Amino acid sequence: MQLKTDLYIDGKWVKGDGTIPVIDPSNGEVIAEVATAGESQCDAAVAAADRAFVTWSKTAPRVRAEILRKAFELMIAESDHLAKLTSMENGKVFSDAKGEIAYAAEFFRWFSEEAVRTPGDFRMAPSGDKRILVTHQPIGVSLLITPWNFPAAMATRKIGPALAAGCTMILKPASETPLTALAIIDILERAGVPAGVVNLILPSKTGPMISKMLHDPRVRNLSFTGSTEVGRVLLKESADCVLRTSMELGGNAPFVVLADANIDDAVAGAMIAKMRNGGAACTAANRFIVAKSVAEEFTTKFAKAMGALKVAPGLEEGAQLGASVSIKERNKIAELVDASVAAGGKLELGGKTPEGAGAFYPATVISVTKENPILNHEVFGPVAPVVTFENDEEAIALANATEFGLISYVYSSDLKRAIKTAEAIESGMVAINRGVISDPAAPFGGFKQSGLGREGGFHGIHEFLETKYIGVEI
């Protein structure tokens, strides 16, 4: 595998209208200069995808499946290289990066299997006058926009089902972390994806170029992962041409510790739910809602575990908490903590921006009241606010006191109680006595302003398929 820094359009690596630097956030050094796309390159990518759709949409599902399977095998074989690249440009520790690559590759394997198993329907109409035939067809050219926090997994979670469904696509990765996406495109090329089926661009003028593509009649689908704020803008843009949209947006995940929970298990789960990826995940536990009777024990043990983490550059041996993706992102975290303390939050651990180079922020635990402003924000970093409750009803009310509803966590020794709580919480996913439940074989998505549609599972491929009904006279 060679480091790729050019755009990928119509099966060729091409120069753009300029370059942007990719920065290692742990030391501020430039890793590479990556090509940016001007209007002509963006138009060429759409045209290539449109041309390729004619053939790719009719390619046998087994052929698509074998290409995806080959891409999975290449990703696994080259996982160390990919993880190193991801750690360098994103700042996450190598162990997190290695876990992400394994997770990302699974989307290629899962959708290689789903490519040949998309069901239809054939039955008699209730009136008896015809047969109802229902089939599925690829929706068309899809624009895929991915964030910086999981540059591999967020790409494969979209590319995998799109390829399996028979769609062609234009991938626009985050400008902070394009190298991982470029490496995945290189793998897909070597796996046998035909020219034009997958294209990668990095627009030099992101907003105008994305808007232009969304208003291009050849583009029929948008799959976006990112902030709710940007998602709202893209939904408005997509409405003009009534595009199909899939939106995986922000979260504000509650981690509910009921009074009967095993506290040691809850702390262990909290460390995974909060600190996976350094807290920079839409699925990261964001609000720790703990029964008052066990709050002191939980907070003490949690702060001790958080304080034991080794903060270091991602590729340093033994590193457990790396840098944020940029100084700008690190400063956002610091501002939220400062505002929380100013509003009465009590620091149990951390809370001070370290001196020196690198976008580092320490593991931080804050005891807060339910009015504290940090509870209203998605903290994309290693910060854990803890708030207490008196009874289960209050815990559920606190968990639901947000416009988001992506994922929730519930800890209890009583499964019936835990399931009852999980059903009452307004979120698309709930983990019971587990710190992570993301799985390529399960539907990923949220309620409320956390998004639209589902990725992964049996549902994921349908985001790239149109349902067609044919009435048959027999």
Protein Blocks (a to p, Z undefined) as FASTA:
>chain_A
ZZdfbdceehiacddfbdcddddfknopafbdcddddfklmmmmmmmmmmmmmmmmmgcf
klmmmmmmmmmmmmmmmmmmmmmmmmmmnopafklmmmmmmmmmmmmmmmmmmmmmcccd
ddddfklpaccddddddfbjcdddddfklmmlmmmmmmmmmmmnopacdddddfklmmlm
mmmmmmmmmnopaehkaccdddfblmlmmmmmmmpmkbcbdcddddfklmmmmmmmmmmn
opacdddddddddcdddfkbcfklmmmmmmmmmmggnlpafkbcfbdcddfklmmmmmmm
mmmmmmmpccddfklghiabdcdfbfklmmmmmmmmmmmmmnopacfbghiacededjdd
ddddddddfkbmklmpccdbjbdcddddfbfklmmmmmmmcfbdfbccdddfblklmmmm
mmmpccfbdcehiabfbdfkbccddehjlbgcjeehjklmmmmcccddddddZZ
